[in-house]
Amino acid sequence: MTAESFPATVMPDPDWWQALWPQPGQVLAGLGIAPGTGMAVDLCCGDGLFTAPLARLARHIVAIDNDPRMLALAREKVAAVSDAGACDFVEGDAYDIARLVRRPADLVLIANTFHGVPDKARLARGVAAVLKPGGWFIVVNWHRRPREETTVLGQRRGPRTEMRMTPEEVAAAVAPAGFRPARVVELPPYHYGAIFEKPTA
């Protein structure tokens, strides 16, 4: 793996992940993702925590991860709640999203991963390439709080403090790809969702 390679997905223990996000469908609703959404991409989908509820909202999903074990778990979660045929599971590098997604998307979601992307501008360009004009790029991130303050089940959780990004820092990272900030949604207890729009002209 080179310095420019996309990092492997590292999922936390399922118990604290579920404790942190007990109702992932409500998180998506809070982000403004409504039933009847057309084409959605869950980028770096991990074990499918958000893929499964997204499958109940979008008409079609592409779930991308570079770890086949995570994709297998995501497939199981989606099959339990929705028609798995409406979701394509793709093993690949997130930087290659423009090659991996073969139809224009209405939204791209990346959760709990953007802070660790080595080349954020490169990833944002790839996302912009697959989005329709007016499409959304949604980045779910940990707030920039000291790690010792973000505890789950009595333990410190989340990325190192120095890796965490403010919404303004995320906006600056994706701006070269042409994204415009739309809004920031608070996702208690420790996260926010930064929503960016691809310009229509």
C-alpha positions in Angstrom: 0.0 0.0 0.0 1.4 3.4 -1.0 1.0 6.6 0.8 -1.7 7.6 -1.7 -3.7 4.4 -1.3 -7.1 4.7 0.3 -7.1 3.4 3.9 -8.7 0.1 4.7 -12.0 0.1 6.4 -11.7 -0.3 10.1 -15.0 -1.0 11.8 -15.4 -0.7 15.6 -16.8 -3.4 17.8 -20.4 -3.8 16.8 -21.6 -3.3 20.4 -20.4 0.2 20.7 -21.1 1.0 17.1 -24.8 0.1 17.8 -24.6 2.1 21.0 -23.4 5.1 19.2 -25.9 4.8 16.3 -28.9 3.0 17.7 -31.2 4.3 15.0 -29.2 4.8 11.8 -32.4 5.3 9.8 -33.2 8.4 11.9 -29.7 9.7 11.2 -30.4 9.5 7.5 -33.8 11.2 7.9 -32.1 14.0 9.8 -29.7 14.5 6.9 -32.7 15.0 4.6 -32.6 11.7 2.8 -36.2 11.0 2.0 -38.0 7.9 0.7 -38.0 7.9 -3.1 -34.4 9.1 -3.4 -33.1 7.9 -6.8 -29.6 6.6 -7.0 -27.4 6.6 -3.9 -23.8 5.6 -3.2 -22.6 4.5 0.2 -18.9 5.1 -0.1 -16.7 3.1 2.4 -19.9 1.4 3.5 -18.2 -0.8 6.1 -20.5 -3.4 7.6 -23.6 -1.7 6.2 -24.8 0.2 9.2 -26.1 3.0 7.0 -26.4 0.9 3.8 -29.4 -1.0 5.2 -31.6 1.9 6.1 -30.5 3.7 2.9 -31.7 0.7 0.9 -35.2 1.4 2.3 -35.1 5.0 1.1 -33.3 4.9 -2.3 -34.5 3.2 -5.4 -31.0 1.9 -6.1 -27.7 1.8 -4.1 -24.1 1.2 -4.9 -22.3 0.2 -1.7 -18.5 0.4 -2.1 -15.8 -0.9 0.2 -12.2 -2.2 -0.2 -12.7 -5.0 2.3 -14.7 -8.0 1.0 -15.5 -9.1 4.6 -17.2 -5.8 5.3 -19.2 -6.0 2.0 -20.4 -9.5 3.0 -21.7 -8.1 6.3 -23.3 -5.2 4.5 -25.0 -7.6 2.1 -26.5 -9.5 5.0 -27.8 -6.4 6.6 -29.4 -5.1 3.4 -31.0 -8.5 2.6 -32.6 -8.5 6.0 -34.5 -5.2 5.4 -34.9 -4.7 1.7 -34.6 -6.2 -1.8 -30.9 -6.9 -2.1 -31.2 -6.8 -5.9 -31.7 -3.0 -5.6 -28.1 -2.7 -4.1 -24.9 -3.4 -5.9 -22.0 -4.3 -3.7 -18.7 -3.3 -5.2 -15.2 -4.1 -3.9 -12.8 -1.3 -4.8 -10.8 1.7 -3.8 -13.0 4.8 -3.0 -10.7 7.0 -5.1 -11.9 5.0 -8.1 -15.6 5.9 -7.5 -15.9 7.4 -11.0 -15.0 4.1 -12.5 -16.9 1.9 -10.0 -20.2 3.8 -10.3 -21.6 3.6 -13.8 -24.7 5.8 -13.6 -25.2 9.3 -12.3 -26.0 9.5 -8.6 -28.3 11.7 -6.7 -26.2 11.5 -3.5 -23.0 10.1 -2.2 -22.7 9.4 1.6 -19.4 8.8 3.4 -19.6 8.2 7.1 -16.8 8.2 9.7 -14.1 7.9 7.1 -13.4 11.3 5.5 -11.1 12.4 8.3 -8.6 9.6 7.4 -8.6 10.1 3.6 -5.0 10.9 2.6 -6.0 12.9 -0.5 -9.3 14.5 0.2 -9.4 16.7 -2.9 -8.8 13.7 -5.1 -11.7 11.8 -3.5 -14.0 14.9 -3.8 -13.2 15.1 -7.5 -14.2 11.5 -7.9 -17.4 12.1 -6.1 -18.2 15.1 -8.2 -17.7 13.1 -11.3 -20.5 10.7 -10.5 -23.0 13.1 -9.0 -25.8 14.7 -11.0 -25.9 18.5 -11.1 -27.6 19.4 -7.8 -26.6 16.1 -6.2 -25.5 15.9 -2.6 -22.2 14.8 -1.2 -22.8 14.0 2.5 -19.9 13.7 4.9 -20.7 12.4 8.4 -17.8 13.2 10.7 -16.8 13.3 14.3 -16.8 16.8 15.8 -13.4 18.2 16.6 -13.6 17.5 20.2 -10.8 15.9 22.3 -11.0 12.1 22.1 -11.2 11.8 25.8 -14.6 13.6 25.6 -16.1 11.2 23.1 -16.8 8.1 25.1 -19.0 5.2 24.2 -19.8 2.4 26.7 -17.3 4.0 29.0 -14.3 4.0 26.6 -12.7 6.7 24.5 -13.8 6.3 20.9 -13.3 7.8 17.5 -10.2 9.0 15.6 -7.3 10.8 17.2 -8.0 14.3 18.2 -5.6 15.8 15.6 -7.4 13.9 12.8 -10.8 15.4 13.5 -12.2 18.1 11.2 -14.5 21.0 11.6 -17.3 21.4 9.1 -15.4 24.4 7.7 -12.3 22.3 7.2 -14.3 19.7 5.3 -15.8 22.5 3.1 -12.3 23.7 2.3 -11.2 20.2 1.4 -14.0 19.6 -1.1 -14.2 23.2 -2.5 -11.6 22.5 -5.2 -14.0 19.9 -6.7 -16.6 22.6 -7.1 -18.8 21.6 -4.1 -20.9 24.3 -2.4 -21.9 24.0 1.3 -25.6 23.5 1.7 -26.0 22.9 5.4 -24.6 21.3 8.5 -26.8 18.9 10.6 -26.0 18.1 14.2 -25.9 14.3 14.8 -25.7 13.9 18.6 -23.9 13.0 20.6 -20.6 13.5 18.8 -21.1 13.9 15.0 -22.3 16.3 12.4 -23.3 15.8 8.8 -21.9 18.3 6.3 -24.0 18.4 3.1 -22.5 19.8 -0.1 -24.2 20.4 -3.4 -22.8 19.9 -6.9 -23.6 23.1 -8.8 -26.3 22.9 -11.5 -24.4 25.1 -13.9 
